[in-house]
């Protein structure tokens, strides 16, 4: 395991820095990712297998993980699942082929993004920048204790103790569509009387769709609205999180895919 990188302010005093973990068995690719992340201000720790990555997570608490799919020992999918029990870090899974991404989109791997080899430093940096436009952790409620709520990929919130959907304050924006209800200001979503355990990105996607249920949202429009990016090659980010959102919404096709265009809420 190696650790590199530091950040200082103008007076030479070390400032709080973002931490990244690179899990990659190819030495050349590992070095490329390490240098790329260092140039973005990350303190980088590298390991060459999944088990070492999981153990490192226990003490490092990284902000970002890059994770190779084809690792020796436990593969990237199993490594990511184990990491998700320990961290809410952004995870970029790196695959050997573009066609592997299509298969991964159908799995709830816990990764936030996928990148196929060979990739450029510019593309990796762009992907990282897109992820970090959204806060990694949600602020805790006033006076609340315990660990912070987590961001997007694969993160869940504790199930409510009562199954009945509470009434939102009159000042809150509330959206209804069939069995779905979203309290926008309260950041809570329900199907019938059951609260949904959505990540930040899944919640924002559902909110955008429900605000204009008849509108067909292109993937590019959702990228601009939810992620704040125009980077066209990131449209698969929408597909990853839309797939996870659909699974969490449960039975019944509540989100309709308009082939070749994008998504809208299913007409009732």
N, C-alpha and C positions, 0 to 999 in steps of 0.2 A: 504494500500500500504506500502511496506517495501523496504528500500534501504540498501544494504550491499556491502562491498568490497572496497579495496583501493590498490594502488600500490605506492611504494616508490623506489627511487634509492639508491645507496650505501651511500649517505650522509644523508639519511633520508628525503629528500625533495620529496614531492608528484609529480609524473610524470603524464603526460597525460595518461589516462586509457581508455580502451575500455568499452563501456557501453552495457549492455544487459537488455532486458525486458522479463520477464517470465509471460505469461498469461495462468494461469492454475487454475482450481477450486478445484482440488484434493490437499489437504494440504500436504500429504506425497510426492506425485510426484513433487509438487512445490518446496518442500524443497530439494529433490534429485537433481533437475535441478539447483537450486540455488547454492548448494554446488559444483556441478560439474563445473559450469561456474566460480565460484569464484576461483577454483583451477587452471583455465586457465587464470586468471588475469583480469577478468571482474568485474566491479562494477555493481551489480545486483539489479534491481528493480523488485518487484513482485506485481501482481494484480490477482484477482480471477474471473474477468469477462471481456467480450469483450468491453463493453462501457468504462470501466475504462482503458482498454488498449489503446483504441483510444485516450482518453483524455490525458493519460500519454505521448503518442507519441508527442503531441503538444509541450511539454516542454523538454522532455528528449533527443531527437535526438539520439536514440540508434544505435549501430553498428550491433546488432543482436537481433532478437525477436524469442522466442519459443512460439508457439501458439497452444493451444489445440483445436481440431476440435469440440468436444462436449461441448461447453461452455453454461452456462445458459444465457438467454436473446438472444442476437445475437450470432450465431454460429461462428466457426472459419473462415469459408469461407467469410462470410459477414464482419467479423472483419478485415480480411486480405485485402479485397477490400477497405475498408475505410482507413486502414493504408497506403495502397499504394498511396493514394492521398496526404499523408503527409510525407512519409519517403522512402528512398531507402535502408533501412536496410536489411540485409539478414534475411529471415524468414524460420524457420524450423517448419512445421506443424506436430503436434503429434496426431496420431489417435489411436482409441481403438483396431483396428483389422488390420491385414495385408491386408485383402481383400478390405478394404476401400481405400487403396493406389491405387489400380487398377482403381477405380472410379474417384479418384481425378486426376489421370494422364490425364483424358479426359477433365478436366476443367481448364480454365485459371485462377487459383486461385490467382496467384501472389506470391505463395510460391516458395522458391528456393530448398527445399528438404522436404521429408516426412519421418517420423519415427513412427513405430508402437509400441504400448505398448504390453508386457513389454519390456523395453530396458535396456541395461547396461550403466553404466557411461562411460565405455570404448568406446562403440559405439557412444554415444552422442558426446564425445570429438573428436572422429575421424571425424564425420560429420562436426563439427565446424571447425576443422583444414582444411578440404578439401575446405570449402567455403572461408576461409580467405587466402588461397593460391592465390586467385584472388583479386585484389584491389576492395574495395567497391565502390570507386568513380573514375571516369575518370578525368585526369587533364584537366582544362579549357584551351582553346586556348590562346596563348600569347595575352595579352591586352584585353581579353574578360572579360566582367562583368557578373553579374547575378549568379544564383545558379549553382553548379557543375553538370556536367552530371552524370547520375547514372549508377550503375552496372546492374546485371542480371535480377533478377526475377521481371517480370512485368513492368520494367521501360521502358519509351519511350522517344524519343527525339522530339523536335518541328518539325513540318512539314516544308519542305523548302518553300521559297516564290516563287521560280520558278520551274515548273514541269520538265524542261529539264535537263537531266543528264549532268553535266559539264565534260569537258575533263580533265582527270587526267594528272598531270605533267609527262613528258617523263620518269623521273627517278622512278616513282611509279610502283610497281607491280600491274598489272590489270588482273583480271581473267574474262573470258566470258564463259557463258554456256547458249545457247538458249536465252531467254529473260533476263537472269540475268547478271549483271556486278558488280564486286566487285573491288573497289580501296583499295587494302590491306593497303598500307601505309597511305592513307587518311582516313581509317576507315569508308568508306562509301559503301553502297550497293544499287543497283537499280534493279527494274524490269521494263523493257522498259525504259521510261523516268521518272518513279516515284521513289523517294528515299524511301527506306524501313526503318522503325523505329525499328532497331534491338538493343537488349541489347548486352553487351560485349560478353557474352557467346554464344548467337545466332550468332553473327558475326563470332566468332572464329570457331564455328561448320561449318558454311557455307563455310568459307575460306578453312578449311581442306578438305572438300568434293570436292570443286571446283578445288583445286590444283591437285587432282588426280581423275577426275570424273569417270573413269572406275574402280577404286579400290573399293572393298567392305571393309568398315571400320567396324570392330567389335566394340561393345560397350566398351570393355576393351581397345582397341587401342585409341578410342576417349577420354576415361578417362585419359589415359597417356598423350595424346597430348594436350588436352584442359584444363583439370583440374590438370594435373601433379600428379596423384595419381594412385596407384595400388590396392586400396581398393575395392575388387571385389564386395562387397555388394552394392556399390554405382552406379551400372550400371543403376539403375532406374533414376539417375540424368540425364543421357543421354536421356532417354525416355521423361522425363518432358520437357527438353529444346528443344528436337527435335520436339515434338508435337507443342510447341509454335512457333518454327521457321516455320514449315509447314503452320500453320494458317496465319502467316504474309506474306509468299510467295504468297498466294492467290490461285486462281483456277488453276487446272492442277497439275498433280503429278510430281513435279520436283525432289523430293527426293524419291528414291525407297527403300522399306524395303526388304531385302533379308532374308526370314524367317529362323529363327534359327541362323543367323549369325550377321547381322548388317544393314548398310546403304550404299548406293552409289547414285550418281546423276543418274537421269533417262536418258537412252540412247536417243539421238536425231536422 
